[in-house]
């Protein structure tokens, strides 16, 4: 079983902490938002791994994908081409990469499912897992009950690295262990309280044209940002949630709205972006112009 490490576009592990040859799954190149950038975060990580990088598979848009078009180790696609990452993890690509010692993956269901599929040689952890990952990552369609439970468990305990490792092992073993699944069910139940707080916060949504804006800086406890954004998308084409650290903007995956381009970013998911809280007024102004242009 390979060593597992976790990364996000803004926060990657130190290359020296990762043993042997490394595969990176479902981790986007950093955009120029939130203090991170490709030059400060992604590029040093790639250079630090050097020849130990076996393969990098991702499905998020970024201007710098073109830099690696001739490097077979990089399988870089856009969100429009592939709604989720596991479908890009094929037996042929696993075989081409050769033996790996470390998997560095994203921290959501999409990323963990990709890691488990890699461990299984490119085979789905269970029938329909690729479709489940796509439904969860795009928020279009209905995932299976099992995938819904696993996604909710991760969202409820999003900082729990032990939960992530257990989930990868569960999926890599074919998602057959009923006792472990029960643990995920219990963890998922904790999301209900966060969803209640999201629903309470949603009463603060203010509609400005095609933009629904919610101030989450004052709250009674943890909330589920994804749920709050989805509520906003039922009120307007674009939803915006801001708290003391972050401004997050989202639109439906199939909306055709490109928030990355509208906000002048160089990468990320076109229909969901996050920037530092200090840019709130700027973001609202830009999206106001975007609305008029639309």
Secondary structure, DSSP 8 states (H G I E B T S, - for coil): --EEEE--SS----GGGS-SSEEEES-----S-TT--IIIIIHHHHHHHGGGEEEEEE-SEEGGGGGGTT-TTEEE--TTT-SSSGGG--HHHHHHH---SEEEE-SSHHHHHHHHHHHTTT--SSTTHHHHHHHHHHT-S---HHHHHHHHHHHHTTT-HHHHHHHHHHHHTTS--HHHHHHHHHHHHTHHHHHHHHHHHHTT-EEETTEEEEE-SS-SS---HHHHHHHHHTTSSEEEEE-SSEEEEEE-TTS---HHHHTT-SEEBTTEEEEEGGGHHHHHHHHHHHHHH-
